[in-house]
Amino acid sequence: MIGVESLGGWGQAATVIGIVLLEAIVLYVGYGALEKLVGSKLIAAIRGDQ
């Protein structure tokens, strides 16, 4: 693991908040890229457009 238990209370809180924020950014960018790559093709397939 990361070893956040060795930090004080404020350090643990800041580390957890940073990790959660980083995870949210990675997911946001990842899902945005995935939507850009396959979104229009998927919508066209659902609508029956070719």
PyMOL CGO cylinders between C-alpha atoms (Angstrom):
from pymol import cmd
from pymol.cgo import CYLINDER

trace = [
    CYLINDER, 0.00, 0.00, 0.00, 0.95, 3.61, 0.21, 0.3, 1, 1, 1, 1, 1, 1,
    CYLINDER, 0.95, 3.61, 0.21, 1.67, 3.79, 3.93, 0.3, 1, 1, 1, 1, 1, 1,
    CYLINDER, 1.67, 3.79, 3.93, -0.59, 6.71, 4.81, 0.3, 1, 1, 1, 1, 1, 1,
    CYLINDER, -0.59, 6.71, 4.81, -0.97, 5.39, 8.34, 0.3, 1, 1, 1, 1, 1, 1,
    CYLINDER, -0.97, 5.39, 8.34, 2.44, 6.84, 9.18, 0.3, 1, 1, 1, 1, 1, 1,
    CYLINDER, 2.44, 6.84, 9.18, 1.13, 10.37, 8.49, 0.3, 1, 1, 1, 1, 1, 1,
    CYLINDER, 1.13, 10.37, 8.49, -0.77, 12.50, 10.96, 0.3, 1, 1, 1, 1, 1, 1,
    CYLINDER, -0.77, 12.50, 10.96, -4.50, 13.09, 10.77, 0.3, 1, 1, 1, 1, 1, 1,
    CYLINDER, -4.50, 13.09, 10.77, -4.29, 16.03, 8.38, 0.3, 1, 1, 1, 1, 1, 1,
    CYLINDER, -4.29, 16.03, 8.38, -1.76, 14.23, 6.23, 0.3, 1, 1, 1, 1, 1, 1,
    CYLINDER, -1.76, 14.23, 6.23, -3.96, 11.17, 5.95, 0.3, 1, 1, 1, 1, 1, 1,
    CYLINDER, -3.96, 11.17, 5.95, -6.96, 13.30, 5.01, 0.3, 1, 1, 1, 1, 1, 1,
    CYLINDER, -6.96, 13.30, 5.01, -5.02, 15.25, 2.40, 0.3, 1, 1, 1, 1, 1, 1,
    CYLINDER, -5.02, 15.25, 2.40, -3.56, 12.03, 0.93, 0.3, 1, 1, 1, 1, 1, 1,
    CYLINDER, -3.56, 12.03, 0.93, -6.95, 10.34, 0.67, 0.3, 1, 1, 1, 1, 1, 1,
    CYLINDER, -6.95, 10.34, 0.67, -8.50, 13.45, -0.90, 0.3, 1, 1, 1, 1, 1, 1,
    CYLINDER, -8.50, 13.45, -0.90, -5.63, 13.63, -3.39, 0.3, 1, 1, 1, 1, 1, 1,
    CYLINDER, -5.63, 13.63, -3.39, -5.96, 9.97, -4.32, 0.3, 1, 1, 1, 1, 1, 1,
    CYLINDER, -5.96, 9.97, -4.32, -9.71, 10.27, -4.81, 0.3, 1, 1, 1, 1, 1, 1,
    CYLINDER, -9.71, 10.27, -4.81, -9.27, 13.44, -6.88, 0.3, 1, 1, 1, 1, 1, 1,
    CYLINDER, -9.27, 13.44, -6.88, -6.62, 11.78, -9.05, 0.3, 1, 1, 1, 1, 1, 1,
    CYLINDER, -6.62, 11.78, -9.05, -8.85, 8.75, -9.57, 0.3, 1, 1, 1, 1, 1, 1,
    CYLINDER, -8.85, 8.75, -9.57, -11.75, 10.98, -10.57, 0.3, 1, 1, 1, 1, 1, 1,
    CYLINDER, -11.75, 10.98, -10.57, -9.59, 12.83, -13.11, 0.3, 1, 1, 1, 1, 1, 1,
    CYLINDER, -9.59, 12.83, -13.11, -8.31, 9.58, -14.61, 0.3, 1, 1, 1, 1, 1, 1,
    CYLINDER, -8.31, 9.58, -14.61, -11.84, 8.20, -14.92, 0.3, 1, 1, 1, 1, 1, 1,
    CYLINDER, -11.84, 8.20, -14.92, -13.14, 11.46, -16.41, 0.3, 1, 1, 1, 1, 1, 1,
    CYLINDER, -13.14, 11.46, -16.41, -10.40, 11.53, -19.05, 0.3, 1, 1, 1, 1, 1, 1,
    CYLINDER, -10.40, 11.53, -19.05, -10.69, 7.80, -19.73, 0.3, 1, 1, 1, 1, 1, 1,
    CYLINDER, -10.69, 7.80, -19.73, -14.45, 7.80, -20.18, 0.3, 1, 1, 1, 1, 1, 1,
    CYLINDER, -14.45, 7.80, -20.18, -14.22, 10.95, -22.31, 0.3, 1, 1, 1, 1, 1, 1,
    CYLINDER, -14.22, 10.95, -22.31, -11.70, 9.28, -24.62, 0.3, 1, 1, 1, 1, 1, 1,
    CYLINDER, -11.70, 9.28, -24.62, -13.79, 6.11, -24.78, 0.3, 1, 1, 1, 1, 1, 1,
    CYLINDER, -13.79, 6.11, -24.78, -16.91, 8.11, -25.63, 0.3, 1, 1, 1, 1, 1, 1,
    CYLINDER, -16.91, 8.11, -25.63, -15.04, 10.02, -28.32, 0.3, 1, 1, 1, 1, 1, 1,
    CYLINDER, -15.04, 10.02, -28.32, -13.77, 6.78, -29.87, 0.3, 1, 1, 1, 1, 1, 1,
    CYLINDER, -13.77, 6.78, -29.87, -16.93, 4.68, -29.90, 0.3, 1, 1, 1, 1, 1, 1,
    CYLINDER, -16.93, 4.68, -29.90, -19.79, 6.99, -28.93, 0.3, 1, 1, 1, 1, 1, 1,
    CYLINDER, -19.79, 6.99, -28.93, -20.95, 8.06, -32.37, 0.3, 1, 1, 1, 1, 1, 1,
    CYLINDER, -20.95, 8.06, -32.37, -20.56, 4.53, -33.76, 0.3, 1, 1, 1, 1, 1, 1,
    CYLINDER, -20.56, 4.53, -33.76, -22.60, 3.08, -30.91, 0.3, 1, 1, 1, 1, 1, 1,
    CYLINDER, -22.60, 3.08, -30.91, -25.38, 5.65, -31.30, 0.3, 1, 1, 1, 1, 1, 1,
    CYLINDER, -25.38, 5.65, -31.30, -25.46, 5.00, -35.07, 0.3, 1, 1, 1, 1, 1, 1,
    CYLINDER, -25.46, 5.00, -35.07, -25.71, 1.25, -34.45, 0.3, 1, 1, 1, 1, 1, 1,
    CYLINDER, -25.71, 1.25, -34.45, -28.56, 1.73, -31.97, 0.3, 1, 1, 1, 1, 1, 1,
    CYLINDER, -28.56, 1.73, -31.97, -30.46, 3.99, -34.37, 0.3, 1, 1, 1, 1, 1, 1,
    CYLINDER, -30.46, 3.99, -34.37, -29.88, 1.59, -37.25, 0.3, 1, 1, 1, 1, 1, 1,
    CYLINDER, -29.88, 1.59, -37.25, -27.87, 4.07, -39.34, 0.3, 1, 1, 1, 1, 1, 1,
    CYLINDER, -27.87, 4.07, -39.34, -25.16, 2.60, -41.48, 0.3, 1, 1, 1, 1, 1, 1,
]
cmd.load_cgo(trace, "trace")
